[in-house]
């Protein structure tokens, strides 16, 4: 669930040209026309359902606001891909047209720069009123005293009890609700069903093991055809999280009795097994140490890899890349300890304490959590709604592409890396480089985890 920067001069704009980091698009008649045209292009290519086109276009039909709003709400959004950008612009314009005195202006910032941009803005005393970020960033910003405590407002909100308890848990720190959990998800293994049929490989069962996983990955690997069994992630926060999920299958824990335990023998042995998929068994592409989320998702779509671990956010993409009948999702395999775990995370809607327009910001955030907006955002992106009444709808509960994620609910837990505010930024800045060094043999698994445990221990704050 993260974004990708397009080049060094900003990111590609769905309306054409390039949008500089943080730039807000001026809305005139030409802008409205270009948005409608782009949405029709998305519908023609299948990126959005033709049946949904009217909903997407509706905010860009009819007259624009005839007067300046009395209150402006700045909203930073950090995954500016064309589809997400179009979705967010449609949601924001829908809100703006429903208001007389409030206007939301979106600042699209590439995800690779989003965290640092927010840190800089908070330090300068000029953050946006609200933003979309991930739950593993919350602790860091709370540690800076930058996040508004939403506990009182949230508990009085009409959908408080309809929101899944696990979703609230992902955004609750020291008993305080710091954000809305916009959407939630966990992880599962994507498998190319069409390739399995082609090569006579049995599709994994829900109770498969590490041994089964390796056997399947080997059978899928045809290096002479540039086909590999597993698309492993080596770049970004989730490179650490995915490795940790596998380590949990060997009985590892990040914390035990209040102390960091990620360098236990169980963790070291588990990481060694996981890294050997790349180092020893060669069932992954050679590019693994630098492969981020786009590479593992697109590699599967192009047929370079036949399995990968990811959240449900790429399920809609794979329906377009390979077709719904050509892939399945299954739970992560059971490890030698007869255990397995996958981590819940949420994409959050967060208000900053420095906002001078908190009531208007709250109105916008609750609008995004209302039935129609919440359902469209989650369904478009293949994510799971945070609200139970929406998650129970057939388009989510009965979607075969989401089966692996729903079957993983019984052993899914909130990420243990959310335990301390000081850990948020350290996963990226220090954790990822350590795991990459272990991948390429510059560190052993034990050296990697000893150093990583030291980083975590020093930042238990």
Buried (B, 14 or more C-beta within 10 A) or exposed (E): BBBBBBEEEBBBBBBEEEBEBBBEBEBEEEBBEBBBBBBBBBBEEEBBEEEBBEBBBEBBEEEEEEEEBEBBBBBBBBBBBBBBBBBBBBBBBBBBBEBEEBBBBBBBBBBBBBBEBBBEBBEEEEBBBBBBBBBBBBBBBBBBEBBBBBEEBBEEBEBEEBBBEBBBBBBBBEEBBBBBBBBBBBBBBBBBBBBBEEEEBEEBEEEBBBEBBBBBBBBBBEEEEEBBBBBBBBBBBBBBBBBBBBBBBBBBBBBEEEEBBBBBEBBBBBBBBBBBBBBEBBBBBEBBBEBBBBBBBBBBBEBBBBBBBBBBBBBBBBBEBBEBEBBBBBBBBBBBEEBBBBBBBBBBBBBBBBBEBBEBBBBBBBBBBBBEBBBBBBBBBBBBBBBBEBBEBEEBEEBEBBBBBBBBEEBBBBBBBBBBBBBBBBBBEBBBBBBBBBBEEEBBBBBBBBBBBBBBEEBBE
